Amino acid sequence: MVTIEQLAEAALNGESLLLRSLTQDLLQENPSMSELPRPLTNDSSLLAAAASLVELFATRLHQHPPSWTQEIGALPEPVYLVKAASSMRRLRELCETQSPEPLRKRGFYAPPNFLEFA
């Protein structure tokens, strides 16, 4: 069974292919995003990534996210979820201006269609 912690770790580690695969599995195994449990960690980066991803999926599935996501704040430094954004100015600007709101509000930046075709 895939956990949201696994997705958050893959996202933070820049493992795009693993993240896409885990996303497919998570969405297949968990049709209701509101029932996903809070990660059992105090790592603020992992919690922020998990909350951002759960809210992203819930928004796209027209569902409510779990209540625990409201307790999770933003990161102090931005994190680009697409490695190429660090070297490609236009991609970085696209991520900064059009990143999905659930990601952007916690300091994560990705293209607007991030994980749509997972």
Sequence and secondary structure as in RCSB ss.txt:
>XXXX:A:sequence
MVTIEQLAEAALNGESLLLRSLTQDLLQENPSMSELPRPLTNDSSLLAAAASLVELFATRLHQHPPSWTQEIGAL
PEPVYLVKAASSMRRLRELCETQSPEPLRKRGFYAPPNFLEFA
>XXXX:A:secstr
   HHHHHHHHHTT HHHHHHHHHHHHHH S GGG    S   HHHHHHHHHHHHHHHHHTT    GGGGG    
SS EESSGGGGT HHHHHHHHHHS HHHHTTTEE  TTTTTT 
